[in-house]
Amino acid sequence: MKFILGKKIEMTQVFDENKKVIPVTLVEAGPCFVTQIKTDQKDKYGAVQIGYEKLTEKHIKKPQKDRPYRYIKEFRSKEEMKVGDEIRADVFEVGEKIKISSISKGKGFQGGVKRHGFSGRDATHGTKHEERTIGSIGSGFPQRVIKGRKMPGRTGSDRITAKNLKIAGIDGNIIAIKGAVAGRRGTLIEISSLKKAGDK
């Protein structure tokens, strides 16, 4: 299994061999360093912990001295690696399908129209200032709001995982991923290869 951490740079577009425009997201991936290896014998599961973006000396707190990285993430893997190993963007190949996880843009408190795509109410027949309200939220019985009812509320800042995204290009530590990736500029991106059939 391959994996790496990176930061979203921006979206742009490239041309393929048939001169067709392909929208891509540019991600600055790595270098990452292995900070800990977890094993079945000691930790009851196999995983590799990696660190990304090394902190400067003045920003390292006492508990961070062994792992002086801004971001530390763990990937379930039984790869033969050791602490200190470096992981670079070239572990992946152009055309390879990958899985990406990131935090989507936060949009604050939003109404039902923006949050859930409600159509709103009629603009006539005495509606006046009610065009974007959600209307009735229940019936006479039961005398409560049913769990799961779609209502206004905090929107965004969710962990989004997208599978089967394709790598369109690699240039140094910059990976171009076909399509959009959730998050704003500077969002931490977790990139990993897809599990094969039979993998645990």
C-alpha positions as CSV (number, residue, x, y, z in Angstrom):
1,M,0.0,0.0,0.0
2,K,1.3,3.5,-0.9
3,F,0.4,6.6,1.0
4,I,1.6,10.2,1.5
5,L,0.4,13.5,3.0
6,G,0.3,16.8,1.1
7,K,-1.3,20.2,0.8
8,K,-3.8,21.5,-1.7
9,I,-2.3,24.2,-3.9
10,E,-5.0,25.1,-6.4
11,M,-7.1,23.9,-9.4
12,T,-5.9,24.4,-12.9
13,Q,-6.2,22.6,-16.3
14,V,-3.9,20.6,-18.5
15,F,-4.1,19.1,-22.0
16,D,-4.0,15.4,-22.7
17,E,-2.4,13.7,-25.7
18,N,-5.7,14.3,-27.7
19,K,-5.5,18.0,-26.9
20,K,-8.5,17.8,-24.6
21,V,-8.7,20.0,-21.5
22,I,-8.6,18.1,-18.2
23,P,-9.4,19.9,-14.9
24,V,-6.8,19.0,-12.3
25,T,-6.1,19.7,-8.6
26,L,-2.4,20.4,-7.8
27,V,-1.2,18.9,-4.5
28,E,2.2,19.5,-2.9
29,A,2.9,16.0,-1.6
30,G,5.7,15.2,0.9
31,P,8.4,14.6,1.6
32,C,7.0,12.6,4.6
33,F,9.0,10.7,7.2
34,V,8.1,7.5,9.1
35,T,7.8,8.3,12.8
36,Q,6.5,5.0,14.2
37,I,5.7,1.5,13.1
38,K,2.8,-0.3,14.8
39,T,2.8,-4.1,14.8
40,D,0.2,-6.9,15.5
41,Q,2.4,-8.2,18.4
42,K,2.7,-4.9,20.3
43,D,-0.3,-2.8,19.1
44,K,-2.8,-5.4,18.0
45,Y,-2.8,-4.0,14.4
46,G,-0.3,-3.1,11.7
47,A,0.1,0.5,10.8
48,V,2.7,3.1,9.7
49,Q,2.7,6.6,11.2
50,I,4.1,9.4,9.1
51,G,4.9,13.0,9.7
52,Y,4.7,15.9,7.3
53,E,6.0,19.5,7.4
54,K,8.9,19.6,9.8
55,L,8.6,22.3,12.5
56,T,11.4,24.8,13.2
57,E,13.2,24.6,16.5
58,K,11.3,27.4,18.2
59,H,7.9,25.9,17.4
60,I,8.7,22.4,18.8
61,K,7.0,21.7,22.2
62,K,8.4,19.3,24.7
63,P,6.0,16.4,23.8
64,Q,6.8,16.8,20.1
65,K,10.6,16.4,20.4
66,D,10.5,12.8,19.1
67,R,8.1,13.7,16.3
68,P,8.7,17.4,15.3
69,Y,6.1,17.6,12.6
70,R,3.1,19.8,12.1
71,Y,0.9,16.9,10.8
72,I,1.1,13.3,11.9
73,K,-1.2,10.6,10.4
74,E,-1.5,6.9,10.5
75,F,-2.1,4.5,7.7
76,R,-3.1,0.9,8.1
77,S,-0.3,-1.0,6.4
78,K,2.0,-3.9,6.9
79,E,4.7,-2.6,4.5
80,E,8.3,-3.3,5.4
81,M,9.4,0.1,6.6
82,K,11.5,1.6,9.4
83,V,11.5,4.8,11.4
84,G,13.1,7.6,9.5
85,D,12.3,6.3,6.0
86,E,11.4,9.1,3.6
87,I,8.3,9.0,1.4
88,R,8.2,11.1,-1.7
89,A,5.6,11.8,-4.4
90,D,7.4,9.5,-6.9
91,V,6.0,6.4,-5.0
92,F,2.9,6.9,-7.2
93,E,2.7,6.6,-11.0
94,V,0.9,8.7,-13.6
95,G,-2.4,7.0,-14.4
96,E,-2.6,5.3,-11.1
97,K,-6.0,5.3,-9.3
98,I,-5.9,6.6,-5.7
99,K,-8.1,7.4,-2.7
100,I,-8.1,10.9,-1.2
101,S,-9.4,12.2,2.2
102,S,-9.6,15.9,3.2
103,I,-11.7,18.4,5.1
104,S,-14.2,20.3,3.0
105,K,-14.6,24.1,3.0
106,G,-16.6,25.4,6.0
107,K,-19.6,27.5,5.1
108,G,-20.9,28.4,8.6
109,F,-24.6,28.4,9.4
110,Q,-26.8,28.0,6.3
111,G,-30.5,27.8,5.5
112,G,-32.2,24.8,4.0
113,V,-32.0,26.1,0.4
114,K,-28.2,26.2,0.4
115,R,-27.6,23.3,2.8
116,H,-29.9,20.7,1.3
117,G,-31.0,22.1,-2.0
118,F,-34.6,22.9,-1.0
119,S,-36.5,24.8,-3.7
120,G,-38.0,27.4,-1.3
121,R,-41.6,28.5,-1.3
122,D,-43.8,30.3,-3.8
123,A,-43.0,34.0,-4.4
124,T,-46.8,34.8,-4.5
125,H,-50.0,34.3,-2.5
126,G,-48.9,36.1,0.6
127,T,-45.5,34.5,1.1
128,K,-43.7,37.8,1.5
129,H,-40.5,37.3,3.5
130,E,-40.8,33.5,3.6
131,E,-39.3,32.5,0.2
132,R,-36.3,30.6,1.6
133,T,-37.8,29.2,4.8
134,I,-38.2,25.4,5.0
135,G,-41.9,25.4,5.9
136,S,-43.5,22.8,8.2
137,I,-41.2,20.5,10.1
138,G,-43.7,18.0,11.3
139,S,-47.3,16.9,11.7
140,G,-49.8,17.0,14.6
141,F,-48.5,13.6,15.7
142,P,-45.9,12.8,17.1
143,Q,-45.6,16.2,18.8
144,R,-41.9,16.5,18.2
145,V,-39.4,16.9,15.3
146,I,-38.5,13.5,13.8
147,K,-34.8,12.6,14.0
148,G,-32.8,13.3,10.8
149,R,-35.1,16.0,9.6
150,K,-33.3,18.2,7.1
151,M,-33.0,21.7,8.6
152,P,-30.8,24.8,8.6
153,G,-27.5,24.4,10.4
154,R,-23.7,24.4,10.2
155,T,-22.5,23.4,6.8
156,G,-19.2,22.1,5.5
157,S,-16.0,21.2,7.4
158,D,-16.8,17.5,6.9
159,R,-14.2,14.8,6.2
160,I,-14.7,13.8,2.5
161,T,-13.2,10.7,1.0
162,A,-13.1,10.3,-2.7
163,K,-12.1,7.0,-4.4
164,N,-10.9,6.1,-7.9
165,L,-9.3,9.5,-8.6
166,K,-6.6,9.4,-11.3
167,I,-3.2,10.9,-11.2
168,A,-2.8,13.1,-14.3
169,G,0.9,14.0,-13.7
170,I,3.8,14.2,-11.3
171,D,6.5,16.9,-11.3
172,G,8.9,16.7,-8.4
173,N,6.8,16.8,-5.3
174,I,3.7,18.2,-7.1
175,I,1.0,15.7,-8.0
176,A,-1.8,16.7,-10.5
177,I,-5.0,14.8,-9.7
178,K,-7.8,14.6,-12.2
179,G,-10.9,16.4,-11.0
180,A,-11.7,18.3,-7.9
181,V,-10.5,17.6,-4.3
182,A,-12.5,18.8,-1.3
183,G,-11.0,21.6,0.7
184,R,-9.6,25.1,0.5
185,R,-6.1,26.1,-0.5
186,G,-3.7,24.8,2.1
187,T,-6.0,21.9,3.2
188,L,-4.2,18.8,4.4
189,I,-4.7,16.0,1.9
190,E,-4.3,12.3,2.6
191,I,-3.4,10.3,-0.5
192,S,-3.3,6.5,-0.5
193,S,-3.5,3.7,-3.1
194,L,-6.7,1.7,-3.4
195,K,-6.9,-1.6,-1.5
196,K,-6.6,-4.7,-3.7
197,A,-9.1,-7.6,-3.4
198,G,-8.1,-9.7,-0.4
199,D,-6.3,-6.9,1.5
200,K,-7.2,-6.4,5.1
